[in-house]
């Protein structure tokens, strides 16, 4: 009886629950300090800072906060699927404490979604090899339950929403390809997860195009007309929502990104600032802003100066920037190298983990269960060539698996993993084209999560290959 109950996924479930409780809900609160981004969510969902008299130094960057005050809804509005989870957490928290919102309620919701996604990934992809199943479970626990990921859960950042919805999308997508008879409910959950991922941050909007195209493939997994209509309809919805998510971004938000993209991206370290401005179709007198970011207070022309509307904001688009980089690939590669140097770290090391009352130094970080994030930071090469090699090997292995399989569902599973890699490529490039070099490490969070998923997938693929040779089992199948 015990042996029958003792499955890899159940052991993982117990270990994951223990890890989450110990890291997020112990005596010492661990979160991520606010860099100013919390205001977007708080204004929409009816929250505010708990201590109205708190100094700037104590409120931002240096210390995390467990409690927030309740306030009026929609003092502003920021469109994101994260609002669904925060609203749910706010409602639950208020039932137990009407005086303050405890962000750990939100952390618990994120944790439940992470554990559920991980459980499904292990259950439907562990294969017949016990060693492979153990390797998959151990790697997921080691990588995605690292404190660098989990600390985000006790915060109002959008990054944890991107992580859990990406994992759920991958889990439901692979689950569809493993079921003897794919279920409509799972297909719907796959698209719902993809939509929540797309809507979690504006920069995630373009990745919806890939999931919409993959949905066309999933529509062929069954010959039923109702199934195909459902798949095609959900694909169309995903494509439309992706476009709408980008279009609906607030103008002020777009202006900030555009400023960062040009002045703190294209023109930063430019050998010919005036020449670049001319190529972008912008007036030469804007050269005084080269290398500045939107939040500086000492710029020659204020970021909200009315003259910039006509001279800059109304004359430039991300399409113009993309065309500039296509004509000047060396400049794009330069910024990609910068992204590689600064984007291989999961957590922002300038944001503290503890509340001020814990007595820790300002900006102190928690390093409990940080083996993966610290290894990634200190041991893996932070260079573009390394990232390129990992992607090339990953795509080559996926192509090999696709070519050697004639089964439609197995190929669809491989295609999902290929899409995962392609999404990683886009999530690496989008911050460069869309926000310059500003806060690069944080903006590459989705890339980091996908890169880690690729490494886990590759490691499990190798383990299964070795086990199948030793045990003379059937050729490896991506499961």
C-alpha positions in Angstrom: 0.0 0.0 0.0 2.8 2.4 1.0 4.7 1.6 -2.2 1.7 2.2 -4.3 1.1 5.6 -2.7 4.8 6.6 -2.9 4.9 8.1 -6.4 7.5 10.7 -7.5 4.9 13.4 -7.8 3.4 12.8 -4.4 6.8 12.9 -2.7 7.5 16.1 -4.6 4.2 17.5 -3.5 5.2 17.0 0.2 8.7 18.4 -0.3 7.4 21.5 -2.2 4.8 22.3 0.5 7.5 22.0 3.2 9.9 24.2 1.2 7.3 26.9 0.5 6.2 27.1 4.2 9.7 27.2 5.4 10.9 29.9 3.0 7.8 32.2 2.7 5.7 31.7 5.8 8.3 31.2 8.6 8.9 33.6 11.5 11.0 35.9 9.4 9.2 37.6 6.5 11.0 37.4 3.2 9.9 39.4 0.2 11.2 41.9 -2.4 11.4 45.6 -1.7 9.4 48.0 -3.8 11.2 50.0 -6.6 8.1 52.0 -7.3 6.3 49.5 -9.5 3.8 48.5 -6.7 1.9 51.8 -7.2 0.5 50.5 -10.5 -1.2 47.6 -8.8 -2.1 49.4 -5.6 -3.9 52.2 -7.4 -6.0 49.7 -9.4 -6.8 47.2 -6.6 -7.5 49.4 -3.6 -4.3 49.2 -1.6 -1.8 51.7 -0.3 1.3 51.9 1.8 0.6 51.0 5.4 2.7 53.6 7.1 1.8 57.0 5.5 4.7 58.7 7.4 7.4 56.3 6.2 10.5 57.9 4.7 11.4 57.4 1.0 14.5 55.4 2.1 12.5 53.0 4.2 9.7 52.6 1.6 11.7 51.9 -1.5 14.5 49.6 -2.5 16.0 48.8 0.9 13.2 47.0 2.9 10.4 44.6 2.0 6.9 45.1 3.4 4.4 42.5 4.6 1.4 44.7 5.3 -0.4 47.3 3.1 -3.4 49.5 3.9 -6.8 49.2 2.3 -7.8 52.1 0.1 -10.3 53.0 -2.7 -10.3 51.0 -5.9 -9.3 52.5 -9.3 -7.4 55.5 -8.1 -5.5 54.6 -11.3 -5.7 51.6 -13.6 -3.0 49.3 -14.9 -4.2 46.5 -17.2 -2.8 43.1 -16.1 -4.1 39.6 -15.3 -2.2 39.9 -12.0 -5.1 42.0 -10.8 -7.3 38.8 -10.7 -4.9 37.2 -8.2 -4.3 40.3 -6.1 -8.1 41.0 -5.9 -8.7 37.4 -4.8 -5.9 37.7 -2.1 -7.3 41.1 -1.0 -10.8 39.6 -0.5 -9.5 36.6 1.5 -7.1 38.8 3.6 -9.8 41.2 4.5 -11.9 38.4 5.9 -9.2 37.7 8.5 -7.8 41.2 9.0 -9.8 44.3 8.1 -7.0 46.7 9.2 -4.2 45.6 6.9 -3.6 43.5 3.8 -1.0 40.8 4.4 0.9 40.2 1.2 1.6 36.6 2.3 -2.0 35.7 1.3 -1.0 36.6 -2.2 2.2 34.7 -1.8 0.2 31.6 -0.8 -1.9 31.8 -3.9 1.2 32.0 -6.1 2.7 29.1 -4.2 -0.4 26.9 -4.8 -0.3 27.7 -8.5 3.4 26.9 -8.7 3.0 23.6 -6.8 0.0 22.7 -9.0 1.9 23.4 -12.2 5.0 21.5 -11.1 2.9 18.5 -9.9 1.3 18.3 -13.4 4.6 18.6 -15.2 6.0 15.7 -13.1 2.9 13.5 -13.2 2.6 13.6 -17.0 6.3 13.8 -18.0 8.1 11.5 -15.6 8.2 8.6 -18.2 8.5 5.0 -17.2 12.0 5.5 -15.9 12.0 6.1 -12.1 15.4 7.8 -12.3 14.1 10.2 -14.9 11.1 11.0 -12.8 13.2 11.7 -9.7 15.6 13.9 -11.8 12.7 15.9 -13.1 11.1 16.4 -9.7 14.5 17.2 -8.0 15.4 19.8 -10.7 12.1 21.5 -10.5 12.4 21.7 -6.7 16.0 22.9 -6.9 15.5 25.5 -9.7 12.0 26.9 -9.4 11.6 26.8 -5.6 14.8 28.8 -5.2 14.4 31.8 -3.0 15.2 34.1 -5.9 11.9 33.0 -7.5 9.8 32.5 -4.3 10.7 35.8 -2.7 8.8 37.6 -5.5 5.6 35.8 -4.3 5.5 38.1 -1.2 5.4 41.2 -3.3 3.2 43.2 -5.7 5.5 42.7 -8.7 4.2 41.2 -11.9 7.1 38.7 -12.2 5.5 35.8 -10.2 2.4 36.0 -12.3 4.5 35.5 -15.4 6.3 32.5 -13.8 3.2 30.6 -12.6 1.2 31.2 -15.8 4.1 30.1 -18.0 4.5 26.9 -16.0 0.8 26.2 -16.1 0.6 26.8 -19.8 3.5 24.4 -20.3 1.9 21.9 -18.0 -1.5 21.9 -19.6 0.0 22.0 -23.1 2.1 18.9 -22.5 -0.8 17.2 -20.7 -2.8 17.5 -23.9 -0.2 15.6 -25.8 0.0 12.8 -23.2 -3.7 12.0 -22.8 -5.0 9.1 -24.9 -8.1 11.2 -25.5 -7.3 14.9 -25.1 -9.9 16.6 -22.9 -11.7 19.9 -23.8 -11.3 21.1 -20.3 -7.5 20.8 -20.5 -7.5 22.6 -23.9 -9.4 25.5 -22.4 -7.1 25.6 -19.4 -4.1 25.7 -21.7 -5.5 28.7 -23.5 -6.6 30.4 -20.3 -3.1 30.0 -18.8 -1.6 31.4 -22.0 -3.9 34.4 -22.0 -3.1 35.1 -18.3 0.6 34.9 -19.2 0.1 37.3 -22.2 -1.8 39.8 -20.0 0.4 39.6 -17.0 2.8 42.3 -18.3 2.7 44.5 -21.4 6.0 43.2 -22.6 4.5 39.6 -22.6 1.9 40.6 -25.2 3.9 39.6 -28.3 4.4 36.0 -27.0 0.6 35.4 -27.5 1.1 35.2 -31.2 3.2 32.0 -30.8 0.6 30.3 -28.5 -2.2 31.3 -31.0 -0.3 29.6 -33.8 0.4 26.5 -31.7 -3.3 26.4 -30.9 -4.0 25.8 -34.6 -1.8 22.7 -34.2 -3.7 21.6 -31.1 -6.9 21.9 -33.0 -5.8 19.0 -35.1 -5.2 16.6 -32.2 -8.8 15.2 -32.6 -10.9 14.9 -35.7 -14.1 16.1 -34.1 -15.5 19.3 -35.6 -16.5 20.6 -32.2 -12.9 20.1 -31.0 -11.4 21.9 -34.0 -13.9 24.8 -33.8 -12.9 25.2 -30.1 -9.2 25.1 -30.9 -9.5 27.6 -33.7 -11.8 29.9 -31.7 -9.4 30.0 -28.7 -6.5 30.6 -31.0 -8.2 33.6 -32.5 -9.1 34.9 -29.1 -5.5 34.6 -28.0 -4.3 36.5 -31.0 -6.8 39.3 -30.6 -6.1 39.7 -26.9 -2.4 39.8 -27.5 -2.9 42.7 -29.9 -5.4 44.4 -27.6 -3.0 44.1 -24.6 -0.3 46.1 -26.5 -2.7 48.7 -27.9 -4.4 49.2 -24.6 -1.2 50.1 -22.8 -1.5 53.6 -21.2 0.1 56.4 -23.3 2.3 57.5 -20.4 3.6 53.9 -20.0 4.4 53.8 -23.7 6.1 57.1 -23.5 8.3 55.9 -20.7 9.3 52.8 -22.6 10.0 54.8 -25.8 12.2 57.3 -23.9 14.2 54.4 -22.4 14.4 52.6 -25.7 15.9 55.5 -27.6 17.9 57.6 -25.1 18.9 54.8 -22.7 19.2 52.1 -25.4 19.9 53.2 -29.0 21.8 56.4 -28.1 23.5 55.1 -25.0 27.2 54.7 -25.8 26.5 55.6 -29.4 29.5 56.5 -31.5 27.4 59.0 -33.6 24.5 60.3 -31.6 23.4 62.9 -34.2 23.7 60.4 -37.0 21.5 57.9 -35.2 18.9 60.6 -34.5 18.8 61.5 -38.1 18.4 57.9 -39.1 15.5 57.6 -36.6 13.9 60.7 -38.1 14.4 62.8 -34.9 15.8 66.3 -34.5 19.5 66.7 -33.7 19.0 68.9 -30.6 17.7 65.8 -28.7 21.3 64.6 -28.6 21.6 66.3 -25.1 19.4 63.4 -23.8 21.6 60.6 -25.0 22.4 58.2 -22.2 19.7 59.6 -19.8 16.8 57.6 -18.5 13.2 58.7 -18.0 13.5 59.0 -14.2 16.5 61.3 -14.0 15.8 64.8 -12.6 18.9 66.5 -14.1 18.2 66.1 -17.9 18.6 69.1 -20.2 15.1 68.7 -21.4 12.5 67.5 -18.9 10.9 64.1 -19.9 7.4 65.6 -19.7 8.3 68.8 -21.5 5.6 69.6 -24.0 8.2 70.1 -26.8 9.1 66.4 -26.6 5.6 65.4 -27.6 6.0 66.9 -31.1 9.8 66.4 -31.3 9.9 62.8 -30.0 6.9 60.9 -28.6 4.7 61.6 -31.7 7.5 60.9 -34.2 8.9 57.6 -33.1 7.7 54.0 -32.6 9.1 50.7 -31.6 8.8 49.7 -35.2 11.3 52.5 -36.1 13.7 51.2 -33.5 13.4 47.6 -34.7 14.1 48.8 -38.3 17.1 50.8 -37.0 18.5 47.6 -35.4 17.9 45.6 -38.5 19.9 48.1 -40.5 22.6 48.2 -37.8 22.9 44.6 -36.5 26.2 45.4 -34.8 24.4 47.9 -32.5 21.8 45.2 -31.7 24.4 42.7 -30.9 26.2 45.2 -28.6 23.0 45.6 -26.6 22.4 41.9 -26.6 25.8 41.5 -25.1 24.9 44.0 -22.4 21.7 42.1 -21.7 23.6 38.8 -21.4 26.0 40.4 -18.9 23.2 41.8 -16.8 20.3 39.4 -17.4 21.4 36.0 -16.1 20.4 36.9 -12.6 16.9 35.8 -11.4 16.6 38.4 -8.6 17.4 42.1 -8.5 20.2 42.3 -6.0 19.5 46.0 -5.3 16.1 45.2 -3.7 16.1 44.1 0.0 14.4 41.0 1.3 13.5 41.9 4.9 11.3 44.2 6.8 13.0 47.0 8.6 11.8 45.6 12.0 14.0 42.5 11.5 17.1 44.6 12.2 18.9 43.6 9.1 21.2 46.0 7.2 19.4 48.1 4.6 19.1 46.1 1.3 20.0 42.8 3.0 19.1 39.7 1.0 17.9 36.2 2.0 20.1 33.4 0.8 18.1 30.5 2.2 17.8 27.9 -0.4 19.5 30.0 -3.1 21.8 27.3 -4.6 20.5 27.6 -8.1 20.3 31.4 -8.3 23.8 31.8 -6.8 25.3 29.1 -9.1 23.7 30.8 -12.1 25.0 34.1 -11.0 28.5 33.0 -10.1 29.3 30.0 -12.3 27.5 30.2 -15.6 29.0 32.5 -18.2 27.2 35.8 -18.5 28.0 36.1 -22.2 26.0 36.1 -25.4 27.9 33.2 -26.9 26.9 30.9 -24.0 23.2 31.8 -24.4 23.5 31.3 -28.1 25.1 27.8 -27.7 22.4 26.7 -25.2 19.6 27.8 -27.6 21.2 26.2 -30.6 21.7 22.8 -28.8 18.2 23.0 -27.4 16.6 23.6 -30.8 18.8 21.0 -32.4 17.7 18.3 -29.9 14.1 19.3 -30.3 14.3 19.2 -34.1 15.9 15.7 -33.8 13.0 14.5 -31.6 10.4 16.0 -34.0 12.0 14.4 -37.1 12.3 10.9 -35.5 8.7 10.8 -34.4 5.7 10.2 -36.7 3.1 10.5 -33.9 1.0 13.6 -34.2 0.6 14.2 -30.5 4.3 13.6 -29.7 5.2 16.1 -32.4 2.8 18.6 -30.9 4.5 18.2 -27.5 7.9 18.8 -29.1 6.5 21.9 -30.9 5.4 23.3 -27.6 8.9 22.9 -26.3 10.2 24.6 -29.4 7.8 27.4 -28.8 9.1 27.7 -25.3 12.6 28.3 -26.8 11.3 30.8 -29.3 9.4 32.6 -26.5 12.8 32.8 -24.7 14.4 34.4 -27.7 11.6 37.0 -27.9 11.7 37.6 -24.2 15.4 38.3 -24.5 15.0 40.8 -27.4 11.8 42.6 -26.3 13.3 44.5 -23.4 16.2 45.6 -25.6 13.8 46.9 -28.4 11.1 48.0 -25.9 13.0 49.5 -22.9 16.7 50.0 -23.7 19.2 49.1 -21.0 16.9 50.2 -18.1 16.6 47.8 -15.2 17.7 45.0 -17.6 18.0 42.2 -15.0 14.4 42.6 -13.8 13.0 43.0 -17.3 14.6 39.8 -18.4 12.8 37.8 -15.6 10.7 35.9 -18.2 13.8 35.1 -20.2 15.4 33.7 -17.0 12.5 31.5 -16.2 12.4 30.1 -19.8 16.1 29.6 -19.9 15.9 27.7 -16.7 13.1 25.6 -18.1 15.2 24.8 -21.1 18.1 23.7 -19.0 15.8 21.5 -16.9 14.3 20.0 -20.0 17.7 19.3 -21.5 19.1 17.8 -18.3 16.1 15.4 -18.1 16.4 14.5 -21.8 20.0 13.5 -21.2 19.2 11.5 -18.0 16.5 9.6 -19.8 18.8 8.9 -22.8 21.4 7.4 -20.5 18.8 5.4 -18.6 17.2 4.1 -21.8 20.6 2.9 -23.1 21.6 1.2 -19.8 18.2 -0.5 -19.4 17.7 -1.0 -23.2 14.4 0.6 -23.0 12.5 2.1 -25.9 14.0 5.2 -27.6 13.5 8.4 -25.7 10.1 10.1 -25.9 9.5 13.7 -24.8 6.8 13.2 -22.1 
